[in-house]
């Protein structure tokens, strides 16, 4: 852990656009604030199918994208996108 801490980055001032996971993820992956993307809390809120996400933009640019989801209650709203260049993980 000490070796990890030596190379770690500390963010003294980090801000989230919402106190809930879904709206924060939606903001990170669309660049929009919660009132603009419509995901205002966990639960029934979800991104509209037409919202452009970072993963979609990267996929259109030729990157392979995928997702790892840790909380099944959050599916299929917003998932953490992992970008892999060239299709090999």
ChimeraX commands (.cxc) that place a marker at each C-alpha (Angstrom):
marker #1 position 0.00,0.00,0.00 radius 0.5
marker #1 position 2.88,2.37,0.74 radius 0.5
marker #1 position 4.30,1.82,-2.76 radius 0.5
marker #1 position 0.91,2.58,-4.26 radius 0.5
marker #1 position 0.61,5.75,-2.17 radius 0.5
marker #1 position 3.97,7.01,-3.42 radius 0.5
marker #1 position 2.76,7.01,-7.03 radius 0.5
marker #1 position -0.85,8.00,-6.30 radius 0.5
marker #1 position -2.39,11.33,-7.19 radius 0.5
marker #1 position -4.26,13.32,-4.57 radius 0.5
marker #1 position -7.10,15.55,-5.65 radius 0.5
marker #1 position -7.47,18.24,-3.00 radius 0.5
marker #1 position -10.64,19.65,-4.56 radius 0.5
marker #1 position -12.81,17.06,-6.26 radius 0.5
marker #1 position -16.46,17.73,-7.00 radius 0.5
marker #1 position -19.38,15.56,-8.09 radius 0.5
marker #1 position -22.37,16.98,-9.94 radius 0.5
marker #1 position -24.72,14.89,-7.79 radius 0.5
marker #1 position -24.65,12.91,-4.58 radius 0.5
marker #1 position -26.13,9.84,-6.33 radius 0.5
marker #1 position -24.20,7.36,-8.48 radius 0.5
marker #1 position -26.41,7.37,-11.59 radius 0.5
marker #1 position -26.51,11.13,-12.12 radius 0.5
marker #1 position -22.78,11.41,-11.45 radius 0.5
marker #1 position -21.99,8.66,-13.97 radius 0.5
marker #1 position -24.40,10.17,-16.50 radius 0.5
marker #1 position -22.61,13.51,-16.12 radius 0.5
marker #1 position -19.15,11.94,-16.50 radius 0.5
marker #1 position -20.14,10.04,-19.63 radius 0.5
marker #1 position -22.20,12.74,-21.38 radius 0.5
marker #1 position -20.60,15.97,-20.20 radius 0.5
marker #1 position -24.07,17.25,-19.26 radius 0.5
marker #1 position -25.42,18.36,-15.89 radius 0.5
marker #1 position -28.24,16.27,-14.32 radius 0.5
marker #1 position -31.01,18.72,-15.29 radius 0.5
marker #1 position -29.82,18.42,-18.91 radius 0.5
marker #1 position -29.40,14.63,-19.16 radius 0.5
marker #1 position -32.44,13.87,-16.98 radius 0.5
marker #1 position -30.86,11.35,-14.58 radius 0.5
marker #1 position -31.63,13.04,-11.27 radius 0.5
marker #1 position -31.31,10.14,-8.80 radius 0.5
marker #1 position -30.83,6.40,-8.59 radius 0.5
marker #1 position -33.84,4.21,-9.29 radius 0.5
marker #1 position -36.18,4.81,-12.22 radius 0.5
marker #1 position -34.13,7.52,-13.94 radius 0.5
marker #1 position -32.15,6.60,-17.03 radius 0.5
marker #1 position -30.44,8.26,-19.96 radius 0.5
marker #1 position -32.53,8.74,-23.06 radius 0.5
marker #1 position -31.40,6.48,-25.89 radius 0.5
marker #1 position -30.47,9.57,-27.92 radius 0.5
marker #1 position -27.92,10.92,-25.42 radius 0.5
marker #1 position -24.39,10.75,-26.80 radius 0.5
marker #1 position -21.93,9.17,-24.36 radius 0.5
marker #1 position -18.16,9.11,-24.22 radius 0.5
marker #1 position -18.20,5.38,-24.99 radius 0.5
marker #1 position -20.36,5.92,-28.08 radius 0.5
marker #1 position -18.09,8.70,-29.34 radius 0.5
marker #1 position -14.98,6.59,-28.82 radius 0.5
marker #1 position -16.64,3.59,-30.49 radius 0.5
marker #1 position -17.48,5.75,-33.52 radius 0.5
marker #1 position -13.83,6.82,-33.62 radius 0.5
marker #1 position -12.75,3.19,-34.00 radius 0.5
marker #1 position -12.16,2.16,-30.39 radius 0.5
marker #1 position -13.70,-0.97,-28.92 radius 0.5
marker #1 position -15.74,-0.21,-25.81 radius 0.5
marker #1 position -17.17,-2.40,-23.08 radius 0.5
marker #1 position -18.62,-2.14,-19.62 radius 0.5
marker #1 position -18.09,-3.53,-16.15 radius 0.5
marker #1 position -21.11,-3.23,-13.87 radius 0.5
marker #1 position -20.90,-3.87,-10.14 radius 0.5
marker #1 position -24.44,-3.04,-9.03 radius 0.5
marker #1 position -27.22,-4.82,-10.91 radius 0.5
marker #1 position -29.74,-2.26,-9.68 radius 0.5
marker #1 position -27.95,0.34,-11.82 radius 0.5
marker #1 position -28.28,-1.58,-15.10 radius 0.5
marker #1 position -28.93,-0.40,-17.83 radius 0.5
marker #1 position -28.77,3.28,-16.95 radius 0.5
marker #1 position -25.12,4.25,-17.11 radius 0.5
marker #1 position -22.16,1.92,-16.92 radius 0.5
marker #1 position -18.46,2.47,-16.54 radius 0.5
marker #1 position -17.04,2.28,-20.02 radius 0.5
marker #1 position -13.64,0.77,-20.59 radius 0.5
marker #1 position -11.96,1.68,-23.83 radius 0.5
marker #1 position -9.65,-0.80,-25.45 radius 0.5
marker #1 position -7.73,0.18,-28.57 radius 0.5
marker #1 position -7.53,-2.47,-31.26 radius 0.5
marker #1 position -9.96,-4.91,-29.64 radius 0.5
marker #1 position -7.50,-6.55,-27.26 radius 0.5
marker #1 position -8.02,-6.21,-23.53 radius 0.5
marker link #1:1,2 radius 0.2
marker link #1:2,3 radius 0.2
marker link #1:3,4 radius 0.2
marker link #1:4,5 radius 0.2
marker link #1:5,6 radius 0.2
marker link #1:6,7 radius 0.2
marker link #1:7,8 radius 0.2
marker link #1:8,9 radius 0.2
marker link #1:9,10 radius 0.2
marker link #1:10,11 radius 0.2
marker link #1:11,12 radius 0.2
marker link #1:12,13 radius 0.2
marker link #1:13,14 radius 0.2
marker link #1:14,15 radius 0.2
marker link #1:15,16 radius 0.2
marker link #1:16,17 radius 0.2
marker link #1:17,18 radius 0.2
marker link #1:18,19 radius 0.2
marker link #1:19,20 radius 0.2
marker link #1:20,21 radius 0.2
marker link #1:21,22 radius 0.2
marker link #1:22,23 radius 0.2
marker link #1:23,24 radius 0.2
marker link #1:24,25 radius 0.2
marker link #1:25,26 radius 0.2
marker link #1:26,27 radius 0.2
marker link #1:27,28 radius 0.2
marker link #1:28,29 radius 0.2
marker link #1:29,30 radius 0.2
marker link #1:30,31 radius 0.2
marker link #1:31,32 radius 0.2
marker link #1:32,33 radius 0.2
marker link #1:33,34 radius 0.2
marker link #1:34,35 radius 0.2
marker link #1:35,36 radius 0.2
marker link #1:36,37 radius 0.2
marker link #1:37,38 radius 0.2
marker link #1:38,39 radius 0.2
marker link #1:39,40 radius 0.2
marker link #1:40,41 radius 0.2
marker link #1:41,42 radius 0.2
marker link #1:42,43 radius 0.2
marker link #1:43,44 radius 0.2
marker link #1:44,45 radius 0.2
marker link #1:45,46 radius 0.2
marker link #1:46,47 radius 0.2
marker link #1:47,48 radius 0.2
marker link #1:48,49 radius 0.2
marker link #1:49,50 radius 0.2
marker link #1:50,51 radius 0.2
marker link #1:51,52 radius 0.2
marker link #1:52,53 radius 0.2
marker link #1:53,54 radius 0.2
marker link #1:54,55 radius 0.2
marker link #1:55,56 radius 0.2
marker link #1:56,57 radius 0.2
marker link #1:57,58 radius 0.2
marker link #1:58,59 radius 0.2
marker link #1:59,60 radius 0.2
marker link #1:60,61 radius 0.2
marker link #1:61,62 radius 0.2
marker link #1:62,63 radius 0.2
marker link #1:63,64 radius 0.2
marker link #1:64,65 radius 0.2
marker link #1:65,66 radius 0.2
marker link #1:66,67 radius 0.2
marker link #1:67,68 radius 0.2
marker link #1:68,69 radius 0.2
marker link #1:69,70 radius 0.2
marker link #1:70,71 radius 0.2
marker link #1:71,72 radius 0.2
marker link #1:72,73 radius 0.2
marker link #1:73,74 radius 0.2
marker link #1:74,75 radius 0.2
marker link #1:75,76 radius 0.2
marker link #1:76,77 radius 0.2
marker link #1:77,78 radius 0.2
marker link #1:78,79 radius 0.2
marker link #1:79,80 radius 0.2
marker link #1:80,81 radius 0.2
marker link #1:81,82 radius 0.2
marker link #1:82,83 radius 0.2
marker link #1:83,84 radius 0.2
marker link #1:84,85 radius 0.2
marker link #1:85,86 radius 0.2
marker link #1:86,87 radius 0.2
marker link #1:87,88 radius 0.2
marker link #1:88,89 radius 0.2
view
